[in-house]
Amino acid sequence: MAPSNGLHPVLIQHWRQVGFSTRRLQGTVYHHPSIEDGHVVTTSEVREVEGETWKQGNIVRTRNTLYMLGVPG
């Protein structure tokens, strides 16, 4: 699952799944193009998970962003 724009995925640390009707991630982001490092965010709806497994190092795609899963929270 490579980024279509050639950019690297955003690292999300201390993440957890949130939401009941939609899957979202909440965690601390690093290397986001418009959010300062160290900010806690809640992503838009998760659309795809690499290998369909939620583990460190895998890539998760939301509507606009690719995230690399870091250490879970």
N, C-alpha and C positions, 0 to 999 in steps of 0.2 A: 504494500500500500504506500506508494511513493507520493509525495506532495506534487500536485499538478503545477504549482508555481515555482518549483525548484528550491523552496525554502525548507529548512530543517523543522521537524516537529517541535512544538513548544513542550518543555519539560513540566510535568505536573507532579509535585511531591506531596506526601502526606494526604493522598487522595482517598476519597470514598465515594461510593455510589449514593446518589440521593434521588428523590422523586419516586412517586408511586405510579402515575399514569405515563410518565416518560422517564427514560434513563438519562441521568445527567451525572457529571462529576463535580465534586467540590474539592479544592485543594490549593496549594501554593504554586504559582507559576513562575517560570524563569525562561527568558529569551522570547517572550511574547512581543510581537511587533508594536503593540499599542498599550501594553500594561507593564508597569514597572516591576522589576524582579522582586519577589517576596510577597506579592499581594495575593490574598485569598480570593478565589473566584468560584462561581458556579457556572459551568459551561451551558451551552445550548444543548439540545437533545443529542444523545449519542446515536449515530447512524450506523456505525460499523466498528467492530472490535477485531483486530488482527488475530486470526486463529480462533476467534470467538472465546478467548480466555482472558480473564482479567488478572494479568500478572506483570510484575516489574519488567520493563524493557519492551513490552508490546505497545503497538500504536493504536490509538483510538481516534476515529474521525467523527467530528461534530459537523454542524451545518457549514461552518466556515473555517475550521481549524483542525489541524492534526496535532494530537498530544501524544507524547511518549510517557508512559506510566513510570513514575519513579517509585520510591518507597511508599507503600500504602500507609494510610493513617490509621 
